[in-house]
Amino acid sequence: MAEESDLEKTEPASSRRLEQAREEGQVPRSREIGAFLVLVVSATAFWVVGSWMVQRTVSMVRRGLTFEEPLMRDPQYMVVRLGDLSLDALLSFAPLLLALVLAALASPFFLGNWNFSLKALSPDLERLDPFKGLARLFSWNGLVELVKAVAKALLVGGVAIWVLWSERDDIFSLFGLPIDIGLSRAGHLINYSFLVIVLAMLLIVAIDVPFQLWHYYDKLKMSKEEVKQEGKEMEGNPEIKGRIRQLQREAARKRMMSTVPTADVIVTNPTHYAVALAYKSGMGAPKILAKGMGEIALKIREIGAQNGVPLLEAPPLARALYRHAELDQEIPSTLYAAVAEVLAYVYQLASWRESGGNYPMPPRQIAVPPELALEGVNG
């Protein structure tokens, strides 16, 4: 049962899943909103510039039906006239065509944004499979589209009948009007009827857009197993990440160990902790070159011994430096006095090695501020 629940698509689509869907050309679409925008823009354009378009069309038809003597004698002149009439026709309908293009381009913004995907343009033979086509036709989505088509036909047809019935007196009165006035009145009636019928489609759009959005996000839902797998892919496999961290620690440890031979002194606990210090000219304060505990501390001591780096057993100071000082950083100012005692001993030891004399005694009780003291084993 647990495995079945993990395979059920109950989780909302992640941002990565949505981005992949967009790259494949899968975006929410509503044909109803596109059709509605095109029709309502057409109706508005006819309402605003319809009379101007009719006047230009009438003038163009009159020019086209006017026979002139040069036209009948010179075929080349007829070609020129045809080109002029074609240009006039294009200019006459240019506002309508421009409005339709803008409406078609604006429709995707109501469901997100434009999306261009080369993957969507690639050929897919599965779309030509007749069996899959029949399956889509008789699927739940196909049933919904059928219901939408029937509802749209009933709604638009009902509104059209209502408009015709409500305007029946004006329609019948057209027969008694002069031709010019009758044509003008008929044009206004057609525009009004068309606009009302198109606005009725707004109800279909208001239902279809939320449904398409729900259907799109429901189709992209993920199972719990897919969410886990995506998380692994995004964050990386834990085993691989652990191995990378291990390699990084080993590389950092090697870099740290390579600095131990240049240290001035190694402060120990004496075996549990080891901190390598250096104080060269130009430094503001002594600097931590290496530190570690357990096996790393033993390794630091070993490398130091091999390279003649002095070792000083000072358990409280070693623990404080390990806990409160960072690699490649200067020691805390509160430890200046304690480290100064250590460095003084190191300089005395170096002087003894060069000049001889009495062997310097290492400091035994190095004071460490109580707030920096670290409880630990004095091993």
C-alpha positions, 0 to 999 in steps of 0.5 A, a space after each residue: 500500500 505504501 508503494 502504491 501511495 508513493 506512485 500516485 500523482 498527488 504532489 503539485 508540480 515543482 518549478 523544475 517540472 513546470 520549466 521542463 514542460 514549457 521547454 517541451 511546448 506544454 503550456 496551458 491553452 484555451 482555444 475559447 479565449 483565443 476565439 473570443 478575443 478574435 471575435 470581440 476585436 472583429 466586432 469592435 473593429 466593425 463597430 468603430 471603422 465599419 462605415 469607413 471600410 464600407 465607404 472605401 469598399 464601395 468606392 473600390 467596387 465602383 472604380 473596378 466596374 468602371 470601364 474606360 477606353 484605355 482599359 479595353 485597348 491596353 492590357 498592361 493598363 488593366 494590370 496596373 489598375 488591378 494592382 491599384 485596386 488590390 492595394 486599396 483593398 489591403 489598405 481598407 481592411 488593414 485596421 481589421 487585419 492588424 486588430 486580429 493579429 494583435 488579438 491572436 498574439 495577446 491571447 497567450 498572456 491571459 494564461 501565462 506568456 508566450 512560449 517558443 519551443 523547438 521541441 514542440 516543432 520536432 516531428 512526433 510519429 505518435 501523433 499520427 497513430 490512429 489508435 491513439 487518436 481514437 483513444 484521445 477522441 473517446 477519452 475523458 478530455 474528449 468528452 469534456 470538449 464534446 460537452 463544451 462544443 454542445 454547450 457553446 452551440 446551445 448558448 450562441 444559438 440561444 443568444 442569436 435567436 433572442 437577439 433576432 426576436 428582440 430586433 424583429 420589428 427593426 428587421 422587418 422595417 428595413 423592407 420599407 426604407 430607401 436602399 441607402 438608409 436600409 443598408 446603413 440600418 442593416 449594418 448597424 443591426 448586424 454589428 449589434 447582433 454580432 457583438 451581443 452574440 460574441 459577448 455571450 461567449 464570455 461565459 464559456 471563456 470564464 468556465 474554460 480558462 479555470 478548467 484548462 489551468 486546473 487540467 494543466 497543473 493536474 496533468 503535471 502532478 508528481 508522485 512522492 517518488 518523483 519528488 524524491 528523485 528530483 530532489 536527489 537530482 537537484 541536490 545531488 546523490 547523498 553518497 556522491 555528496 558524502 564522497 565529495 566532502 570526504 575528498 575535500 576534507 582530505 585535500 584540505 588536510 593535505 594542504 594543512 599538513 604541508 604548512 606544519 614544517 614552516 611552523 614555529 611551535 606545536 602546542 599539544 595536549 599532549 596527544 589529543 590536541 595539536 595546534 601549529 603556530 607561526 609568527 613571522 615578520 609582518 604578521 599582526 599576531 601569531 597565526 594558526 597553520 594547522 590544528 587537529 585532534 586524535 589521529 590528525 593531532 598525532 600526524 601534526 606531531 609526527 610531521 613537526 618532529 620530522 622537521 625539527 619543529 619545537 613541541 610544547 605541552 600546554 593542555 589548556 592552551 592547546 584546547 583553547 586554540 583548537 576551539 577558538 582559533 581558525 585555520 589561516 587566521 590570527 589567534 584571538 586577542 585574549 590569547 596573546 599573553 598565553 601565546 607570548 609565553 610560548 613564543 618567548 620559550 621558542 626564541 630562547 630554545 632557538 638561541 640555545 641551539 645556536 649559542 649553547 648555554 643553559 637549556 631553557 625551561 618550558 613554561 609549565 603553568 600558562 594562564 588561559 582566560 576562563 571563558 576560553 577554557 575547554 573541558 577535555 582530557 589532558 592525556 
